Amino acid sequence: MMRIVLAGALLLGACAQSAPTYRDLDQVGRDYQREQAEAAAASQDTCGLANFRDLVGMHMDEIDRTRLPERARVITPDMMVTQDYAPGRLNVLTDTQGVVSSLRCF
């Protein structure tokens, strides 16, 4: 009987989740707003990414950065970037090998 009670208590404890904090909820809200804004910017091409589609598949070392807009940035997976949203800024995203995987406006 004691084993059943102990097993039940362990199962209940494993299912319990802590309530989200205001910080967690605020981050969820910011993430949602950013996703919505990025989706809108991508559909409107606010940064002229259509002019740079040929970069996808290239290695970042092969990119002529003088051809990129002034505020453009090349972002690698391990790179930290600011969270400011600028719909007119071209972002060139690379994979772990340095190959351009996508272009986004944010």
TAMO-V976982 format. One record per residue. N is the residue number from 1. PHI is phi in whole degrees, -180 to 180 (none if undefined). PSI is psi in whole degrees, -180 to 180 (NA if undefined). Layout:
BEGIN
N:PHI:PSI
N:PHI:PSI
END
This chain:
BEGIN
1:none:-41
2:-63:-37
3:-65:-39
4:-65:-44
5:-64:-44
6:-64:-43
7:-64:-41
8:-64:-42
9:-65:-40
10:-65:-41
11:-65:-43
12:-65:-40
13:-66:-35
14:-71:-29
15:-84:-19
16:-70:136
17:-122:146
18:-77:149
19:-69:143
20:-66:144
21:-86:170
22:-61:-35
23:-63:-43
24:-62:-46
25:-66:-38
26:-64:-42
27:-65:-41
28:-60:-43
29:-63:-44
30:-64:-42
31:-62:-42
32:-63:-47
33:-61:-42
34:-64:-44
35:-61:-42
36:-66:-43
37:-67:-40
38:-66:-40
39:-64:-42
40:-65:-43
41:-65:-40
42:-65:-38
43:-74:-24
44:-99:-8
45:50:59
46:-73:-12
47:-116:7
48:75:27
49:-65:-22
50:-59:-28
51:-76:-10
52:-123:15
53:-59:-26
54:-67:-12
55:-74:-26
56:-62:126
57:99:-14
58:-83:153
59:-78:143
60:-62:-25
61:-71:-20
62:-87:-8
63:-78:130
64:-82:99
65:-68:-18
66:-70:-19
67:-80:-20
68:-77:153
69:-59:160
70:-55:-44
71:-93:6
72:-64:151
73:-140:145
74:-100:123
75:-116:123
76:-95:161
77:-58:-31
78:-96:5
79:-86:138
80:-89:135
81:-130:158
82:-69:156
83:-95:9
84:-69:144
85:-103:121
86:-132:97
87:-61:-19
88:-89:1
89:-95:128
90:-83:130
91:-119:124
92:-103:111
93:-98:134
94:-114:163
95:-91:-173
96:-68:-20
97:-91:-2
98:89:12
99:-91:134
100:-64:121
101:-101:-30
102:-164:167
103:-125:138
104:-144:153
105:-103:110
106:-169:NA
END
